[in-house]
C-alpha cells in the first residue's frame, strides 16, 4: 500500500526538473556561468504573447512589465541582497550542478542557514558531490557543511565571506500575528534572486513538526531562503509548498534555526559524512512517533460486524470510500489513515511515517467459492517491495494463522532493513479475517523508518486491537 501524503513539493530545483521547467527561450545558466542579474520585477518572456485574463479586453498595458512590488519589498531587497546566497550541489566530476536552493548569511558571521534537503546530496555522498555558494554579485566559493537538522529540514554551512548583519537570528525572535505581511527571498527556478510578498497565517499542526503557513509564492529554488517581516526580522526559512492549491506555502519557524546554530561545533571539525548524524535523528523521530501512536488506545470504528483501530489526530487523517453499485455482486468499503508528512532524507527517500488501511468486503451476489477467490486475490495482490530497491533490502516475511481475543486472522508480517541507515526498518503487517464465508475484513499497517523493537510494538498493538463485535 502506498501511504497517502500531502501533495507537497520541497522548493529546491533539481537538475532534471530545472531543465524541464525552464522556458525554451531562456535556458537555465550552466553551473559555471554568472547568475542572472538580480531582479524583483517579473517580466514577460521576450516574444511571448501578452497574458490577458479570460473575458478581459486587451488594454494598452498588455505586454508591459508587471507592476513593481511595494516600496517595503523594494527596500528590504535592496538592503538584504548582499547577504542572499544561492546554494548549489555540484557533481564533483565536471563540477556540474545537480540541484540548487537558497540560503542567507547570519549576522556578520560566515555561517549560512539553508534547508537540509538543499545540502542532502553532499551531506550523504561527499565522495560524489560538493557544495558551492553564489551571491547576487556573481561571486562564488565552496561551502563547508557544519550541522544538519533532518527533522526540521535545516542545515548550517560555512562560507569564505561574511555577512553585512542584515539577517539576524536573535535570542528574542519576532512575534507574528495572523495576516501579518511577510517577504520571502530566494532564487526561484535558478532564474535570479527575487523577493515575493505574502502573509503569515498561523502554525500548521498537521505536520509532525511545527511549520508556518505562508500565503504567498515560494517557488522551486527558493528553499532555504529567509522569510522576513517588514522590519527585516527573520520569521522562518522557506521549505515547501502545496501542489494542489494556490499560494499555500510553508516555512520552518525561526526558532529551529536558532537552536541549530547553537549546535554548530566550535572546537571540533564536523563529520565528513553526515549519515550517522541523520540516523541518530531519524531514530529520535521514530521513537517519538511510535510513542505518540501508542500513548492512548486507538479509536475503534465499526466496519460491518468488525471493529477496526484507527488513529485520528492532527498529524494523521482518515478518509473513506465505497464501491457500492447496483450491478456489483459485492461491496467494498475502505478506510485509509496516513500521516500528512514524512521526513525527507534524500531525493529518492522519505521515511518516518505510519499508515493504516482497512478494507471490508461483503458478497451481495457471489457464492462462497467465488467470494473466497475474490478476497484471496485481494490479499495476494498486496505489495511489500522487491529486492532491487537501492535503499531497502528485500522483504523478509512470516505468515501465520493467529487469533486475538475475538477474531481469527490470517496474518503476514514483512520487515525490510535500510541498507545505509543502520538500525532502521520498514514494517508491514497484513491481516485477513477468517471467520465468515461471505464477508471479509483485510487490514494493513505500514510503519516506515522505525527501530526493530518499535516496529514490533506498533504491529503487535494493531493486531491485538482488531475485533469482532462491539468493543467493551
C-alpha positions as CSV (number, residue, x, y, z in Angstrom):
1,X,0.0,0.0,0.0
2,X,1.3,3.4,-0.8
3,X,0.9,5.8,2.0
4,X,-1.0,8.9,1.0
5,X,0.5,12.2,1.9
6,X,0.2,15.9,1.2
7,X,0.8,17.0,-2.4
8,X,3.8,19.0,-1.1
9,X,6.9,19.8,-3.1
10,X,10.2,20.8,-1.5
11,X,11.1,24.1,-3.0
12,X,14.5,23.2,-4.4
13,X,15.4,23.0,-8.1
14,X,16.8,19.6,-9.1
15,X,18.9,19.4,-12.3
16,X,16.3,17.5,-14.3
17,X,13.3,19.5,-13.1
18,X,15.2,22.7,-13.8
19,X,15.7,21.7,-17.4
20,X,12.0,20.8,-17.8
21,X,10.8,24.0,-16.1
22,X,13.0,26.4,-18.0
23,X,11.2,28.2,-20.9
24,X,12.8,27.3,-24.3
25,X,13.5,31.0,-25.0
26,X,15.5,31.4,-21.7
27,X,17.6,28.3,-20.9
28,X,19.0,28.0,-17.4
29,X,22.6,29.0,-17.0
30,X,25.3,26.4,-16.5
31,X,27.0,25.8,-13.2
32,X,29.9,27.9,-14.2
33,X,28.1,30.9,-15.6
34,X,27.3,34.0,-13.7
35,X,23.7,34.0,-12.3
36,X,21.2,36.3,-13.9
37,X,21.1,39.9,-12.8
38,X,19.1,40.1,-9.6
39,X,15.5,41.3,-10.2
40,X,12.4,41.8,-8.1
41,X,10.1,42.5,-11.1
42,X,8.8,39.6,-13.1
43,X,8.9,40.4,-16.8
44,X,7.3,38.5,-19.7
45,X,9.5,36.3,-21.8
46,X,10.6,38.2,-24.9
47,X,8.4,37.4,-27.9
48,X,5.7,35.7,-25.8
49,X,2.1,36.8,-26.2
50,X,0.7,39.2,-23.6
51,X,-1.1,37.5,-20.7
52,X,-4.8,38.6,-20.7
53,X,-7.4,37.4,-18.2
54,X,-10.3,35.5,-19.8
55,X,-13.2,37.8,-20.7
56,X,-11.0,40.9,-20.3
57,X,-10.4,43.1,-23.4
58,X,-6.8,43.9,-24.4
59,X,-5.5,47.1,-23.0
60,X,-2.7,49.4,-23.7
61,X,-0.9,47.9,-20.7
62,X,-0.9,44.4,-22.2
63,X,2.6,43.1,-22.7
64,X,4.1,45.6,-20.3
65,X,6.2,44.7,-17.3
66,X,4.2,43.7,-14.2
67,X,3.7,46.5,-11.6
68,X,6.7,46.8,-9.2
69,X,6.4,45.4,-5.7
70,X,5.6,47.5,-2.8
71,X,8.1,50.1,-1.5
72,X,8.6,47.9,1.6
73,X,9.6,44.9,-0.6
74,X,12.0,47.2,-2.6
75,X,13.7,48.5,0.5
76,X,14.0,45.0,2.0
77,X,15.5,43.5,-1.1
78,X,17.9,46.5,-1.6
79,X,19.2,46.1,2.0
80,X,19.3,42.3,2.0
81,X,20.6,41.3,-1.4
82,X,24.2,41.3,-0.3
83,X,23.5,38.5,2.2
84,X,21.4,36.3,0.0
85,X,23.1,33.3,-1.5
86,X,22.3,30.5,-3.9
87,X,23.5,27.1,-2.5
88,X,24.4,24.6,-5.2
89,X,25.1,20.9,-5.1
90,X,27.7,20.0,-7.7
91,X,28.7,16.7,-9.1
92,X,32.5,16.5,-8.3
93,X,33.2,15.0,-11.7
94,X,32.9,18.0,-14.0
95,X,31.5,20.3,-11.3
96,X,28.1,20.5,-13.0
97,X,25.2,21.4,-10.7
98,X,22.8,18.7,-9.6
99,X,20.4,20.8,-7.5
100,X,20.1,24.4,-6.3
101,X,18.5,26.1,-3.4
102,X,18.9,29.3,-1.4
103,X,20.4,30.5,1.9
104,X,21.2,33.5,3.9
105,X,24.2,34.8,5.9
106,X,23.6,35.1,9.6
107,X,24.6,38.5,11.1
108,X,28.2,39.4,10.4
109,X,29.3,35.8,10.6
110,X,30.3,33.4,7.8
111,X,27.6,31.0,8.7
112,X,24.7,30.4,6.3
113,X,21.3,28.9,7.1
114,X,19.6,26.8,4.4
115,X,17.4,23.6,4.2
116,X,18.7,20.1,4.8
117,X,17.2,19.0,1.5
118,X,19.3,21.6,-0.3
119,X,22.6,20.0,1.0
120,X,21.4,16.4,1.3
121,X,23.5,15.2,-1.6
122,X,26.9,16.3,-0.3
123,X,25.8,15.5,3.3
124,X,25.2,11.8,2.5
125,X,27.5,11.3,-0.5
126,X,30.6,13.6,-0.2
127,X,32.6,11.3,-2.5
128,X,30.5,12.4,-5.4
129,X,29.0,15.8,-4.5
130,X,30.3,19.1,-3.2
131,X,28.6,22.3,-2.2
132,X,29.1,25.8,-3.8
133,X,27.7,29.2,-3.0
134,X,27.0,32.1,-5.4
135,X,25.9,35.6,-4.3
136,X,23.9,38.3,-6.0
137,X,27.1,39.8,-7.4
138,X,28.2,36.6,-9.0
139,X,31.0,35.8,-6.6
140,X,31.2,32.1,-5.6
141,X,33.1,29.7,-3.4
142,X,33.0,26.3,-1.7
143,X,30.8,25.6,1.3
144,X,31.6,23.5,4.4
145,X,28.7,21.7,5.9
146,X,28.7,22.1,9.7
147,X,25.3,20.9,11.1
148,X,22.0,19.4,9.9
149,X,18.5,19.1,11.4
150,X,16.8,16.5,9.3
151,X,13.6,16.6,11.3
152,X,13.0,20.3,10.7
153,X,14.8,20.3,7.3
154,X,17.5,22.8,8.2
155,X,21.3,23.0,7.7
156,X,24.1,25.3,8.6
157,X,27.1,25.7,6.2
158,X,30.2,27.9,6.4
159,X,31.4,30.1,3.5
160,X,34.6,32.2,2.9
161,X,32.9,35.5,3.2
162,X,31.0,37.4,6.0
163,X,27.5,38.8,6.1
164,X,26.7,42.5,6.5
165,X,24.5,42.0,9.5
166,X,21.1,42.2,7.8
167,X,19.7,38.8,8.7
168,X,19.9,38.2,12.4
169,X,18.6,35.3,14.5
170,X,18.5,36.9,18.0
171,X,17.6,35.3,21.2
172,X,14.3,37.2,21.3
173,X,12.5,36.3,18.0
174,X,9.8,38.4,16.3
175,X,6.3,37.7,17.4
176,X,3.9,37.1,14.5
177,X,0.2,37.8,14.2
178,X,-2.4,36.3,11.8
179,X,-2.4,38.2,8.5
180,X,0.9,39.9,9.1
181,X,2.9,40.7,5.9
182,X,6.0,38.6,5.2
183,X,8.5,38.8,2.5
184,X,10.2,35.7,1.1
185,X,13.6,35.9,-0.6
186,X,15.5,33.4,-2.7
187,X,16.4,32.3,-6.3
188,X,13.3,30.8,-7.9
189,X,13.9,28.3,-10.7
190,X,17.6,29.4,-10.9
191,X,16.4,32.4,-12.8
192,X,17.8,35.1,-10.5
193,X,17.4,36.4,-6.9
194,X,13.9,37.7,-6.1
195,X,11.5,38.8,-3.4
196,X,7.8,37.8,-3.1
197,X,5.1,39.2,-0.8
198,X,2.6,37.2,1.3
199,X,1.1,36.9,4.7
200,X,1.6,34.8,7.8
201,X,-1.4,32.6,8.6
202,X,-0.6,30.6,11.6
203,X,1.2,27.4,12.7
204,X,0.4,24.2,10.7
205,X,-0.3,21.4,13.2
206,X,-0.9,18.6,10.6
207,X,2.9,18.2,10.2
208,X,4.6,16.2,12.9
209,X,6.8,19.2,13.5
210,X,5.6,22.8,13.5
211,X,5.6,24.7,10.3
212,X,4.3,28.2,9.4
213,X,1.7,28.8,6.7
214,X,2.8,31.5,4.3
215,X,0.1,32.6,1.9
216,X,2.4,33.7,-0.9
217,X,4.5,32.3,-3.7
218,X,7.5,30.2,-2.9
219,X,8.9,28.5,-6.0
220,X,11.5,25.8,-6.6
221,X,15.0,27.1,-5.9
222,X,13.9,29.3,-3.0
223,X,14.4,26.5,-0.4
224,X,16.5,27.8,2.4
225,X,15.9,31.4,1.7
226,X,14.6,33.7,4.5
227,X,11.1,35.0,5.0
228,X,11.2,38.2,7.0
229,X,8.9,40.8,8.5
230,X,8.6,44.4,7.2
231,X,11.3,45.3,9.8
232,X,13.6,42.6,8.4
233,X,13.3,40.2,11.3
234,X,13.6,36.5,10.4
235,X,10.2,34.8,10.6
236,X,11.1,31.5,9.1
237,X,13.0,29.6,6.4
238,X,11.4,28.7,3.1
239,X,10.8,25.0,2.8
240,X,7.9,23.8,0.7
241,X,4.5,24.5,-1.0
242,X,1.3,22.6,-1.8
243,X,0.9,21.5,-5.4
244,X,-2.9,21.1,-5.1
245,X,-3.6,24.7,-4.0
246,X,-2.7,28.3,-4.8
247,X,-0.2,30.3,-2.7
248,X,-0.1,27.7,0.1
249,X,3.5,27.6,1.2
250,X,5.3,26.6,4.3
251,X,8.2,28.0,6.4
252,X,10.4,26.4,9.1
253,X,9.9,28.5,12.2
254,X,13.0,30.7,13.0
255,X,13.3,29.2,16.5
256,X,14.5,25.9,15.0
257,X,17.3,27.7,13.0
258,X,18.2,29.4,16.2
259,X,18.5,26.1,18.0
260,X,20.6,24.5,15.2
261,X,23.0,27.5,15.1
262,X,23.7,26.9,18.8
263,X,24.7,23.3,18.0
264,X,27.3,24.2,15.4
265,X,30.6,22.7,16.6
266,X,33.0,25.4,17.8
267,X,36.1,23.3,18.8
268,X,36.0,20.3,16.6
269,X,35.7,19.5,12.9
270,X,32.3,18.4,11.6
271,X,31.9,14.9,10.2
272,X,32.8,14.5,6.5
273,X,29.8,12.2,6.0
274,X,26.6,13.0,7.9
275,X,24.9,9.6,7.5
276,X,25.4,8.7,11.2
277,X,24.0,12.1,12.3
278,X,21.0,11.5,10.1
279,X,20.4,8.0,11.5
280,X,20.6,9.3,15.1
281,X,18.0,12.0,14.3
282,X,15.7,9.5,12.5
283,X,15.9,7.2,15.5
284,X,14.8,10.1,17.7
285,X,11.9,10.8,15.4
286,X,10.6,7.2,15.2
287,X,10.6,6.8,18.9
288,X,8.5,10.0,19.3
289,X,6.2,8.9,16.5
290,X,5.5,5.4,17.9
291,X,5.2,6.6,21.5
292,X,2.6,9.1,20.3
293,X,0.8,6.4,18.3
294,X,0.5,4.1,21.3
295,X,0.2,6.7,24.1
296,X,-3.6,6.2,24.2
297,X,-5.8,3.3,22.9
298,X,-6.6,3.7,19.2
299,X,-10.0,4.8,18.2
300,X,-12.3,1.9,17.2
301,X,-14.5,2.2,14.1
302,X,-17.2,-0.2,13.0
303,X,-17.0,-1.9,9.6
304,X,-19.7,-4.4,9.2
305,X,-19.6,-6.7,12.3
306,X,-16.0,-5.8,12.9
307,X,-14.3,-3.0,14.9
308,X,-11.1,-1.6,13.4
309,X,-8.4,0.5,15.0
310,X,-7.5,3.9,13.6
311,X,-5.6,6.9,14.9
312,X,-7.2,10.2,14.1
313,X,-5.1,13.2,15.2
314,X,-3.7,16.5,13.9
315,X,-0.8,14.5,12.3
316,X,-2.9,11.6,10.9
317,X,-6.0,11.9,8.9
318,X,-8.5,9.2,7.8
319,X,-10.6,9.0,4.6
320,X,-13.2,6.6,3.5
321,X,-14.7,5.4,0.2
322,X,-17.0,2.7,-1.1
323,X,-17.7,1.0,-4.4
324,X,-21.4,0.3,-3.7
325,X,-23.2,-0.1,-7.1
326,X,-26.4,-1.8,-8.0
327,X,-24.8,-4.0,-10.6
328,X,-21.9,-5.2,-8.4
329,X,-22.2,-8.7,-6.8
330,X,-20.1,-7.5,-3.9
331,X,-19.4,-4.3,-1.9
332,X,-16.0,-2.9,-0.8
333,X,-15.7,-0.2,1.9
334,X,-12.2,1.2,2.6
335,X,-10.9,3.4,5.4
336,X,-7.4,4.8,5.0
337,X,-5.4,6.7,7.6
338,X,-2.0,8.2,7.0
339,X,0.4,10.8,8.4
340,X,0.3,14.0,6.4
341,X,4.1,14.4,6.4
342,X,7.2,12.3,6.2
343,X,10.9,13.0,6.8
344,X,12.9,14.0,3.7
345,X,16.2,12.0,3.7
346,X,17.3,12.3,0.1
347,X,15.8,13.0,-3.3
348,X,14.7,9.3,-3.6
349,X,13.8,8.6,0.1
350,X,11.3,9.9,2.5
351,X,10.6,7.9,5.7
352,X,9.3,8.2,9.3
353,X,5.6,7.8,8.7
354,X,2.8,5.4,9.6
355,X,-0.2,4.4,7.5
356,X,-3.3,2.3,8.3
357,X,-5.9,0.8,5.9
358,X,-9.0,-1.3,6.4
359,X,-11.0,-3.0,3.6
360,X,-14.4,-4.6,4.3
361,X,-15.7,-6.8,1.5
362,X,-19.2,-8.4,1.5
363,X,-20.9,-10.6,-1.0
364,X,-24.3,-9.5,-2.4
365,X,-24.5,-12.0,-5.2
366,X,-21.4,-14.2,-5.2
367,X,-21.5,-17.8,-3.9
368,X,-19.0,-18.7,-1.1
369,X,-16.4,-20.2,-3.5
370,X,-16.3,-17.2,-5.9
371,X,-16.2,-14.8,-2.9
372,X,-13.3,-16.7,-1.4
373,X,-11.5,-16.4,-4.7
374,X,-12.1,-12.7,-4.8
375,X,-11.0,-12.0,-1.2
376,X,-7.9,-14.3,-1.6
377,X,-6.9,-12.4,-4.8
378,X,-7.2,-9.1,-3.0
379,X,-5.0,-10.4,-0.2
380,X,-2.4,-11.8,-2.6
381,X,-2.3,-8.5,-4.6
382,X,-0.6,-6.6,-1.7
383,X,2.9,-5.3,-2.5
384,X,5.7,-5.5,0.1
385,X,8.5,-4.3,-2.2
386,X,11.3,-6.1,-4.1
387,X,14.9,-7.0,-3.8
388,X,16.2,-4.3,-6.2
389,X,15.5,-1.2,-4.0
390,X,18.6,0.9,-3.6
391,X,17.6,1.9,-0.1
392,X,16.0,-1.2,1.4
393,X,16.7,-4.9,1.5
394,X,14.1,-7.4,0.1
395,X,11.2,-8.1,2.4
396,X,11.6,-10.9,5.0
397,X,8.0,-12.2,5.6
398,X,6.3,-14.5,8.0
399,X,2.8,-15.8,7.5
400,X,0.7,-17.4,10.3
401,X,-2.9,-18.1,11.3
402,X,-3.5,-16.4,14.6
403,X,-6.4,-15.5,16.9
404,X,-6.5,-12.5,19.2
405,X,-9.2,-12.1,21.8
406,X,-12.2,-12.1,19.5
407,X,-11.1,-12.7,15.9
408,X,-9.3,-15.5,13.9
409,X,-6.9,-14.0,11.4
410,X,-4.5,-14.8,8.6
411,X,-1.5,-12.6,9.2
412,X,1.6,-11.7,7.2
413,X,4.4,-9.6,8.7
414,X,7.1,-8.3,6.4
415,X,10.3,-6.5,7.5
416,X,12.8,-4.6,5.4
417,X,16.1,-3.2,6.6
418,X,17.6,0.1,5.4
419,X,20.9,-0.6,3.6
420,X,22.7,2.7,4.6
421,X,20.8,3.7,7.7
422,X,21.7,1.0,10.2
423,X,19.0,0.3,12.8
424,X,16.0,1.5,10.8
425,X,13.4,-0.8,9.2
426,X,10.1,-0.7,7.3
427,X,7.4,-2.9,8.8
428,X,4.2,-4.1,7.0
429,X,1.5,-6.1,8.7
430,X,-1.3,-7.5,6.6
431,X,-4.3,-9.4,8.1
432,X,-7.5,-11.0,6.8
433,X,-10.4,-12.3,8.9
434,X,-11.2,-16.0,8.5
435,X,-14.5,-16.3,10.5
436,X,-17.0,-15.7,7.7
437,X,-17.5,-17.1,4.2
438,X,-19.5,-14.2,2.7
439,X,-17.6,-11.3,4.2
440,X,-14.0,-10.4,4.8
441,X,-12.0,-7.8,6.6
442,X,-8.5,-7.0,5.4
443,X,-6.3,-4.6,7.4
444,X,-2.8,-3.3,6.9
445,X,-0.4,-1.2,8.9
446,X,2.8,0.2,7.5
447,X,5.5,1.7,9.8
448,X,8.3,3.3,7.8
449,X,11.7,4.1,9.3
450,X,11.3,2.6,12.8
451,X,13.6,0.6,15.0
452,X,13.0,-3.2,15.2
453,X,11.6,-3.0,18.7
454,X,9.2,-0.1,17.9
455,X,8.1,-1.9,14.7
456,X,7.2,-4.9,16.7
457,X,5.4,-2.7,19.3
458,X,3.3,-0.9,16.7
459,X,2.3,-4.0,14.7
460,X,1.5,-6.1,17.8
461,X,-0.8,-3.3,19.2
462,X,-2.5,-3.1,15.8
463,X,-3.0,-6.9,15.6
464,X,-4.5,-7.1,19.1
465,X,-6.9,-4.2,18.5
466,X,-8.7,-5.8,15.6
467,X,-12.0,-7.2,16.9
468,X,-15.3,-8.8,16.1
469,X,-18.4,-7.1,17.6
470,X,-18.7,-4.1,19.9
471,X,-15.6,-3.2,21.9
472,X,-16.3,-3.0,25.7
